[in-house]
């Protein structure tokens, strides 16, 4: 309704305009905001490039890695930057639903809590021993 009243139908089609209940659209329409990649902005502001220049391995994570992860979420942005510098990238997540053929383009390995404990509720209730096991596996296979 707002977009029609102001004649901003093109703006409403901008990537990210519908995120967070249309907050992106409202910010662009009323505040002349511009859409920027959140992960790029954070990496630029926190010295991410400098950290990557010193890295031999990158470990990133998310609660669930799935098709949405590929749509501009932090793990994808981090992985793309690291891979461009030939730095291997590992992901740690609660659950991974990505096809390995797709995930292998970004991540050398994905360590999912549900690969170590099939009961997702147990993963949520008691993640520490699972994460310790994942940390051990990462050290064993990637830090030797």
Number of C-alpha atoms within 10 A of each C-alpha: 7 12 14 9 8 9 11 13 13 8 15 20 11 13 12 16 19 14 10 9 9 12 13 20 27 18 14 16 18 8 9 10 12 10 14 10 12 13 17 17 11 12 18 12 10 11 10 16 15 11 11 17 11 9 13 12 14 17 16 16 18 17 12 17 23 15 13 11 15 16 10 15 15 20 22 22 20 22 23 17 18 22 17 9 12 11 19 19 23 21 22 23 18 21 20 22 11 17 10 12 8 11 20 14 11 23 22 15 17 23 20 25 26 18 16 13 14 12 11 15 11 13 20 12 8 11 15 11 11 19 19 11 13 18 13 12 13 17 11 10 8 13 9 6
